[in-house]
Amino acid sequence: MTIFGKVAVLMGGRSAEREVSLMSGTGVLKALQSRGVDAHGFDPSLRDLFELKTLGFSRCFIALHGRFGEDGTVQGALELLGIPYTGPGVMASAIAIDKVMTKRVWRAEGLPTPAWLTVNHAVACEQAFADLGSPMIVKPAREGSTIGLTRVTDRRQCEAAYELAAQHDPQVLCEQFISGDEVTVPLMGSGVDAKALPVIRIVAPDGNYDYQNKYFTDDTQYLVPCGLPEGEEVAIQALALKAYQTLGCRGWSRADVMIDATSRKPYLLEINTSPGMTGHSLVPMSARAAGISYEELCVQLLALATTDYQVAG
């Protein structure tokens, strides 16, 4: 597809999610090439981003995950280079990578998200446990793929949970645990034209949807159709879409939601602005349920690539 010109699939990078990013990027690269796109792999941890301009790349598919990939830094560099890229822009990416800032924006807009506290030492983590109750989730504020996350059910676990999270980020988030159905909602498009894809319900072994169960085992069940009452699924899609639009996202993202088992009230957890595209990934799974193949999904996302600022001339 010459309409896209020379395309760089950005993968790898230097975040804690490098391994997953390489899997995502390899899948995207093969898919685009199979559709005739002049696509090439590009690892920003091994090459200077400014080579993108000198080598004549006209568009980028961002398959980077975590810091230096979906936090606004790469997006800002591509804005300076004037190269359109997939996914949300600089501001939306920077907010979404920071779970605390995301929750503040959502709370200000009246969107439901679990109660939380930020802590900077283990004693404060113990106090948060007393305030938020058991179970409590402790995790880095700016990390993905459940890296550094602990589910705390006893005050004595707080110190180790805090230390683990703090290894990845000095800002540690303590969050009320919502017991119930875990679902995720892929989103595509921009503004009023944005849409939600089918909801996926996640059933992990012992309810533990950790890094291993996300990417490297076949024990986790992904249900699409999700099996929720139709009205509930539609309401969750609408909530996820509002969360996406509130952060100013465009292109694509994925919203993670917990549904309280008793009240059936949905709570927004976070927005992933560069979701996984591996064999276990959720956006391709949801897209297939909507009749969109993996290859077509990659092409559609590439077609949505843009920049925040289009300079005339």
C-alpha positions as a Markdown table, in Angstrom:
| # | Residue | x | y | z |
|---|---|---|---|---|
| 1 | Met | 0.0 | 0.0 | 0.0 |
| 2 | Thr | 2.0 | 2.9 | -1.3 |
| 3 | Ile | -0.5 | 5.4 | 0.1 |
| 4 | Phe | 1.2 | 5.0 | 3.5 |
| 5 | Gly | 4.7 | 5.5 | 2.1 |
| 6 | Lys | 7.6 | 4.1 | 4.1 |
| 7 | Val | 6.4 | 2.9 | 7.5 |
| 8 | Ala | 8.4 | 2.3 | 10.7 |
| 9 | Val | 7.0 | -0.1 | 13.3 |
| 10 | Leu | 8.5 | 1.1 | 16.5 |
| 11 | Met | 9.2 | -1.8 | 18.8 |
| 12 | Gly | 11.4 | -2.9 | 21.7 |
| 13 | Gly | 12.4 | 0.3 | 23.4 |
| 14 | Arg | 13.9 | 0.4 | 27.0 |
| 15 | Ser | 10.9 | 0.0 | 29.3 |
| 16 | Ala | 10.1 | -2.9 | 31.5 |
| 17 | Glu | 7.8 | -4.1 | 28.8 |
| 18 | Arg | 10.5 | -4.4 | 26.1 |
| 19 | Glu | 9.9 | -8.2 | 25.6 |
| 20 | Val | 6.2 | -7.8 | 25.1 |
| 21 | Ser | 6.8 | -4.8 | 22.7 |
| 22 | Leu | 9.1 | -6.9 | 20.5 |
| 23 | Met | 6.3 | -9.5 | 20.2 |
| 24 | Ser | 3.7 | -6.9 | 19.4 |
| 25 | Gly | 5.9 | -5.2 | 16.9 |
| 26 | Thr | 6.9 | -8.4 | 15.1 |
| 27 | Gly | 3.2 | -9.2 | 14.7 |
| 28 | Val | 2.3 | -5.8 | 13.4 |
| 29 | Leu | 5.3 | -5.7 | 11.0 |
| 30 | Lys | 4.3 | -9.1 | 9.5 |
| 31 | Ala | 0.7 | -8.1 | 9.2 |
| 32 | Leu | 1.4 | -4.8 | 7.4 |
| 33 | Gln | 3.9 | -6.4 | 5.1 |
| 34 | Ser | 1.3 | -9.1 | 4.2 |
| 35 | Arg | -0.9 | -6.2 | 3.1 |
| 36 | Gly | 1.7 | -4.7 | 0.8 |
| 37 | Val | 2.8 | -2.0 | 3.2 |
| 38 | Asp | 6.5 | -0.9 | 2.9 |
| 39 | Ala | 7.0 | -1.5 | 6.6 |
| 40 | His | 10.2 | -1.9 | 8.5 |
| 41 | Gly | 11.1 | -2.6 | 12.2 |
| 42 | Phe | 12.7 | 0.1 | 14.2 |
| 43 | Asp | 14.0 | -0.2 | 17.8 |
| 44 | Pro | 14.5 | 3.2 | 19.4 |
| 45 | Ser | 16.8 | 1.7 | 22.1 |
| 46 | Leu | 19.2 | 0.7 | 19.3 |
| 47 | Arg | 18.8 | 3.6 | 16.9 |
| 48 | Asp | 18.4 | 7.4 | 17.0 |
| 49 | Leu | 14.8 | 8.4 | 16.4 |
| 50 | Phe | 16.1 | 11.2 | 14.1 |
| 51 | Glu | 17.1 | 8.5 | 11.6 |
| 52 | Leu | 13.4 | 8.2 | 10.9 |
| 53 | Lys | 13.5 | 11.5 | 9.0 |
| 54 | Thr | 16.9 | 10.9 | 7.3 |
| 55 | Leu | 15.8 | 7.5 | 6.1 |
| 56 | Gly | 12.5 | 8.8 | 4.6 |
| 57 | Phe | 9.9 | 7.3 | 6.9 |
| 58 | Ser | 6.6 | 8.9 | 6.4 |
| 59 | Arg | 4.5 | 7.2 | 9.1 |
| 60 | Cys | 5.0 | 5.3 | 12.3 |
| 61 | Phe | 3.1 | 2.5 | 14.0 |
| 62 | Ile | 3.9 | 2.7 | 17.7 |
| 63 | Ala | 4.1 | -0.8 | 19.1 |
| 64 | Leu | 6.1 | 0.3 | 22.1 |
| 65 | His | 4.7 | -0.2 | 25.6 |
| 66 | Gly | 5.4 | 1.6 | 28.9 |
| 67 | Arg | 7.8 | 4.4 | 29.4 |
| 68 | Phe | 9.6 | 5.9 | 26.5 |
| 69 | Gly | 6.9 | 4.5 | 24.3 |
| 70 | Glu | 3.4 | 5.4 | 25.4 |
| 71 | Asp | 4.1 | 8.2 | 27.9 |
| 72 | Gly | 4.3 | 11.1 | 25.4 |
| 73 | Thr | 8.1 | 11.2 | 25.0 |
| 74 | Val | 8.2 | 9.3 | 21.6 |
| 75 | Gln | 5.0 | 11.1 | 20.6 |
| 76 | Gly | 6.7 | 14.5 | 21.2 |
| 77 | Ala | 9.8 | 13.5 | 19.2 |
| 78 | Leu | 7.6 | 12.5 | 16.3 |
| 79 | Glu | 5.7 | 15.8 | 16.5 |
| 80 | Leu | 9.1 | 17.6 | 16.2 |
| 81 | Leu | 10.0 | 15.4 | 13.2 |
| 82 | Gly | 6.5 | 16.0 | 11.7 |
| 83 | Ile | 5.9 | 12.2 | 11.2 |
| 84 | Pro | 2.3 | 11.0 | 11.8 |
| 85 | Tyr | 2.0 | 8.2 | 14.3 |
| 86 | Thr | -0.6 | 5.8 | 15.7 |
| 87 | Gly | -2.4 | 6.3 | 19.0 |
| 88 | Pro | -3.0 | 9.2 | 21.2 |
| 89 | Gly | -1.0 | 12.4 | 21.1 |
| 90 | Val | 1.5 | 13.9 | 23.6 |
| 91 | Met | -0.8 | 15.2 | 26.3 |
| 92 | Ala | -3.2 | 12.2 | 26.3 |
| 93 | Ser | -0.3 | 9.7 | 26.4 |
| 94 | Ala | 1.4 | 11.6 | 29.2 |
| 95 | Ile | -1.7 | 11.6 | 31.4 |
| 96 | Ala | -2.8 | 8.1 | 30.6 |
| 97 | Ile | 0.6 | 6.5 | 31.6 |
| 98 | Asp | 0.2 | 8.1 | 35.0 |
| 99 | Lys | -2.6 | 6.2 | 36.8 |
| 100 | Val | -2.9 | 8.9 | 39.5 |
| 101 | Met | -3.3 | 11.8 | 37.0 |
| 102 | Thr | -5.7 | 9.7 | 35.0 |
| 103 | Lys | -7.8 | 9.0 | 38.1 |
| 104 | Arg | -7.8 | 12.7 | 39.1 |
| 105 | Val | -9.1 | 13.7 | 35.6 |
| 106 | Trp | -11.8 | 11.0 | 35.7 |
| 107 | Arg | -12.8 | 11.9 | 39.2 |
| 108 | Ala | -13.1 | 15.6 | 38.3 |
| 109 | Glu | -15.4 | 14.6 | 35.4 |
| 110 | Gly | -17.5 | 12.5 | 37.6 |
| 111 | Leu | -16.4 | 9.1 | 36.2 |
| 112 | Pro | -16.2 | 6.2 | 38.6 |
| 113 | Thr | -12.8 | 4.9 | 39.6 |
| 114 | Pro | -11.7 | 3.0 | 42.8 |
| 115 | Ala | -10.6 | 5.0 | 45.8 |
| 116 | Trp | -6.9 | 5.5 | 46.0 |
| 117 | Leu | -4.0 | 7.0 | 47.9 |
| 118 | Thr | -0.4 | 7.7 | 46.9 |
| 119 | Val | 2.4 | 6.8 | 49.2 |
| 120 | Asn | 6.1 | 7.3 | 49.4 |
| 121 | His | 7.2 | 4.9 | 52.2 |
| 122 | Ala | 6.1 | 1.6 | 53.7 |
| 123 | Val | 4.5 | 3.1 | 56.8 |
| 124 | Ala | 2.3 | 5.2 | 54.6 |
| 125 | Cys | 1.4 | 2.1 | 52.7 |
| 126 | Glu | 0.2 | 0.5 | 56.0 |
| 127 | Gln | -1.9 | 3.5 | 56.8 |
| 128 | Ala | -3.4 | 3.3 | 53.3 |
| 129 | Phe | -4.3 | -0.3 | 54.0 |
| 130 | Ala | -6.1 | 0.8 | 57.2 |
| 131 | Asp | -8.0 | 3.5 | 55.2 |
| 132 | Leu | -8.8 | 1.6 | 52.0 |
| 133 | Gly | -9.5 | -1.8 | 53.6 |
| 134 | Ser | -8.7 | -5.3 | 52.4 |
| 135 | Pro | -7.9 | -6.4 | 49.8 |
| 136 | Met | -5.8 | -3.4 | 48.5 |
| 137 | Ile | -3.8 | -3.2 | 45.3 |
| 138 | Val | -0.3 | -1.7 | 45.5 |
| 139 | Lys | 1.3 | -0.8 | 42.2 |
| 140 | Pro | 3.7 | 1.7 | 40.5 |
| 141 | Ala | 1.8 | 4.8 | 39.3 |
| 142 | Arg | 3.5 | 4.8 | 35.9 |
| 143 | Glu | 4.1 | 1.2 | 34.8 |
| 144 | Gly | 2.0 | -1.3 | 32.8 |
| 145 | Ser | 1.4 | -5.0 | 32.4 |
| 146 | Thr | 0.7 | -5.5 | 36.1 |
| 147 | Ile | 4.5 | -5.1 | 36.6 |
| 148 | Gly | 5.3 | -4.4 | 40.3 |
| 149 | Leu | 1.7 | -5.1 | 41.4 |
| 150 | Thr | 0.7 | -6.8 | 44.6 |
| 151 | Arg | -2.7 | -7.7 | 46.0 |
| 152 | Val | -2.4 | -7.0 | 49.8 |
| 153 | Thr | -4.7 | -8.8 | 52.2 |
| 154 | Asp | -2.7 | -8.4 | 55.4 |
| 155 | Arg | -1.0 | -5.4 | 56.9 |
| 156 | Arg | 2.3 | -7.3 | 57.2 |
| 157 | Gln | 2.4 | -7.5 | 53.4 |
| 158 | Cys | 2.5 | -3.8 | 53.0 |
| 159 | Glu | 6.3 | -3.3 | 53.3 |
| 160 | Ala | 7.2 | -5.9 | 50.7 |
| 161 | Ala | 4.4 | -4.6 | 48.4 |
| 162 | Tyr | 5.6 | -1.1 | 48.6 |
| 163 | Glu | 9.3 | -2.0 | 48.0 |
| 164 | Leu | 8.3 | -4.0 | 44.9 |
| 165 | Ala | 6.3 | -1.2 | 43.4 |
| 166 | Ala | 8.9 | 1.4 | 44.4 |
| 167 | Gln | 11.6 | -0.5 | 42.4 |
| 168 | His | 9.7 | 0.6 | 39.3 |
| 169 | Asp | 8.5 | 4.0 | 40.2 |
| 170 | Pro | 9.0 | 6.4 | 43.2 |
| 171 | Gln | 5.3 | 7.2 | 43.0 |
| 172 | Val | 3.4 | 4.2 | 44.5 |
| 173 | Leu | -0.4 | 3.9 | 44.1 |
| 174 | Cys | -2.5 | 2.2 | 46.7 |
| 175 | Glu | -6.0 | 1.4 | 45.3 |
| 176 | Gln | -9.2 | -0.1 | 46.7 |
| 177 | Phe | -9.7 | -3.6 | 45.3 |
| 178 | Ile | -13.0 | -4.1 | 43.5 |
| 179 | Ser | -14.2 | -7.7 | 43.6 |
| 180 | Gly | -16.1 | -8.8 | 40.6 |
| 181 | Asp | -15.9 | -9.2 | 36.8 |
| 182 | Glu | -12.8 | -7.9 | 35.1 |
| 183 | Val | -13.4 | -6.6 | 31.6 |
| 184 | Thr | -11.6 | -4.6 | 29.0 |
| 185 | Val | -12.9 | -2.4 | 26.2 |
| 186 | Pro | -10.9 | -1.6 | 23.0 |
| 187 | Leu | -11.6 | 1.9 | 21.5 |
| 188 | Met | -10.8 | 3.3 | 18.1 |
| 189 | Gly | -11.2 | 6.6 | 16.4 |
| 190 | Ser | -11.3 | 10.2 | 17.5 |
| 191 | Gly | -13.8 | 12.7 | 19.0 |
| 192 | Val | -17.4 | 12.1 | 18.1 |
| 193 | Asp | -16.3 | 9.4 | 15.6 |
| 194 | Ala | -14.7 | 7.2 | 18.2 |
| 195 | Lys | -16.3 | 3.8 | 18.9 |
| 196 | Ala | -16.0 | 1.0 | 21.4 |
| 197 | Leu | -15.3 | -2.6 | 20.2 |
| 198 | Pro | -16.9 | -5.6 | 21.9 |
| 199 | Val | -16.2 | -6.0 | 25.6 |
| 200 | Ile | -13.9 | -8.9 | 26.7 |
| 201 | Arg | -14.4 | -10.5 | 30.1 |
| 202 | Ile | -11.2 | -11.9 | 31.6 |
| 203 | Val | -11.3 | -15.0 | 33.8 |
| 204 | Ala | -7.8 | -15.6 | 35.1 |
| 205 | Pro | -6.6 | -18.6 | 37.3 |
| 206 | Asp | -7.6 | -17.8 | 40.9 |
| 207 | Gly | -8.5 | -14.3 | 39.7 |
| 208 | Asn | -4.8 | -13.5 | 39.3 |
| 209 | Tyr | -4.4 | -11.7 | 36.0 |
| 210 | Asp | -0.6 | -11.1 | 36.4 |
| 211 | Tyr | 2.2 | -10.6 | 33.9 |
| 212 | Gln | 2.7 | -14.4 | 33.4 |
| 213 | Asn | -1.0 | -15.1 | 33.0 |
| 214 | Lys | -1.3 | -12.1 | 30.5 |
| 215 | Tyr | 1.4 | -13.1 | 28.1 |
| 216 | Phe | 2.9 | -16.5 | 28.6 |
| 217 | Thr | 0.2 | -19.1 | 29.6 |
| 218 | Asp | -3.0 | -20.4 | 28.0 |
| 219 | Asp | -4.8 | -20.7 | 31.4 |
| 220 | Thr | -6.6 | -17.4 | 31.3 |
| 221 | Gln | -10.0 | -17.3 | 29.6 |
| 222 | Tyr | -11.1 | -14.4 | 27.4 |
| 223 | Leu | -14.8 | -14.4 | 26.8 |
| 224 | Val | -16.1 | -12.5 | 23.8 |
| 225 | Pro | -19.0 | -12.3 | 23.6 |
| 226 | Cys | -18.5 | -11.4 | 27.2 |
| 227 | Gly | -21.6 | -13.0 | 28.5 |
| 228 | Leu | -22.8 | -9.9 | 30.4 |
| 229 | Pro | -26.4 | -8.7 | 30.1 |
| 230 | Glu | -26.7 | -6.7 | 26.9 |
| 231 | Gly | -27.7 | -3.5 | 28.7 |
| 232 | Glu | -24.7 | -3.9 | 31.0 |
| 233 | Glu | -22.2 | -4.4 | 28.1 |
| 234 | Val | -23.6 | -1.3 | 26.3 |
| 235 | Ala | -23.3 | 0.8 | 29.5 |
| 236 | Ile | -19.7 | -0.3 | 30.0 |
| 237 | Gln | -18.8 | 0.5 | 26.4 |
| 238 | Ala | -20.3 | 4.0 | 26.8 |
| 239 | Leu | -18.4 | 4.5 | 30.1 |
| 240 | Ala | -15.1 | 3.4 | 28.4 |
| 241 | Leu | -15.7 | 5.7 | 25.5 |
| 242 | Lys | -16.4 | 8.7 | 27.8 |
| 243 | Ala | -13.1 | 7.9 | 29.7 |
| 244 | Tyr | -11.2 | 7.8 | 26.4 |
| 245 | Gln | -12.7 | 11.0 | 25.2 |
| 246 | Thr | -12.2 | 12.7 | 28.5 |
| 247 | Leu | -8.4 | 12.1 | 28.4 |
| 248 | Gly | -8.3 | 13.4 | 24.8 |
| 249 | Cys | -7.3 | 10.1 | 23.3 |
| 250 | Arg | -7.4 | 9.4 | 19.5 |
| 251 | Gly | -6.4 | 6.6 | 17.2 |
| 252 | Trp | -6.9 | 3.7 | 19.6 |
| 253 | Ser | -6.6 | 2.6 | 23.2 |
| 254 | Arg | -8.0 | 0.0 | 25.6 |
| 255 | Ala | -9.9 | 0.7 | 28.9 |
| 256 | Asp | -9.7 | -1.7 | 31.8 |
| 257 | Val | -12.8 | -1.9 | 34.0 |
| 258 | Met | -13.9 | -3.8 | 37.1 |
| 259 | Ile | -17.5 | -4.5 | 37.8 |
| 260 | Asp | -18.5 | -4.7 | 41.5 |
| 261 | Ala | -20.0 | -8.2 | 42.0 |
| 262 | Thr | -22.7 | -6.9 | 44.4 |
| 263 | Ser | -23.8 | -3.5 | 43.0 |
| 264 | Arg | -22.8 | -4.3 | 39.4 |
| 265 | Lys | -21.3 | -0.8 | 39.2 |
| 266 | Pro | -18.4 | -0.5 | 36.8 |
| 267 | Tyr | -15.1 | 1.2 | 37.9 |
| 268 | Leu | -12.5 | 2.5 | 35.5 |
| 269 | Leu | -9.0 | 1.3 | 36.3 |
| 270 | Glu | -6.8 | 2.7 | 33.6 |
| 271 | Ile | -6.4 | 3.4 | 29.9 |
| 272 | Asn | -3.7 | 1.7 | 27.8 |
| 273 | Thr | -2.7 | 4.0 | 24.9 |
| 274 | Ser | -0.5 | 1.5 | 23.1 |
| 275 | Pro | -2.1 | -1.9 | 23.8 |
| 276 | Gly | -0.5 | -5.2 | 23.2 |
| 277 | Met | -0.7 | -6.8 | 19.7 |
| 278 | Thr | 0.7 | -10.2 | 20.6 |
| 279 | Gly | -0.9 | -13.6 | 20.1 |
| 280 | His | -2.5 | -13.2 | 23.6 |
| 281 | Ser | -3.5 | -9.6 | 23.2 |
| 282 | Leu | -7.0 | -8.3 | 23.7 |
| 283 | Val | -7.6 | -5.7 | 21.1 |
| 284 | Pro | -7.1 | -8.1 | 18.1 |
| 285 | Met | -9.4 | -10.6 | 19.9 |
| 286 | Ser | -12.2 | -8.0 | 20.3 |
| 287 | Ala | -11.7 | -6.8 | 16.7 |
| 288 | Arg | -12.1 | -10.4 | 15.4 |
| 289 | Ala | -15.4 | -10.6 | 17.2 |
| 290 | Ala | -16.4 | -7.4 | 15.3 |
| 291 | Gly | -15.4 | -9.0 | 12.0 |
| 292 | Ile | -12.0 | -7.3 | 11.7 |
| 293 | Ser | -8.9 | -9.5 | 11.0 |
| 294 | Tyr | -5.6 | -8.9 | 12.7 |
| 295 | Glu | -4.1 | -7.7 | 9.4 |
| 296 | Glu | -7.0 | -5.4 | 8.7 |
| 297 | Leu | -6.9 | -4.0 | 12.2 |
| 298 | Cys | -3.2 | -3.1 | 11.7 |
| 299 | Val | -4.0 | -1.3 | 8.4 |
| 300 | Gln | -7.0 | 0.5 | 10.0 |
| 301 | Leu | -4.9 | 1.7 | 12.9 |
| 302 | Leu | -2.1 | 2.9 | 10.5 |
| 303 | Ala | -4.6 | 4.8 | 8.5 |
| 304 | Leu | -5.6 | 6.7 | 11.7 |
| 305 | Ala | -2.0 | 7.9 | 12.2 |
| 306 | Thr | -1.7 | 11.6 | 12.6 |
| 307 | Thr | 0.1 | 14.4 | 14.6 |
| 308 | Asp | -1.3 | 16.8 | 17.1 |
| 309 | Tyr | -0.1 | 19.7 | 15.0 |
| 310 | Gln | -0.3 | 19.9 | 11.2 |
| 311 | Val | 1.9 | 22.7 | 10.0 |
| 312 | Ala | 0.9 | 24.2 | 6.6 |
| 313 | Gly | 3.3 | 24.2 | 3.8 |
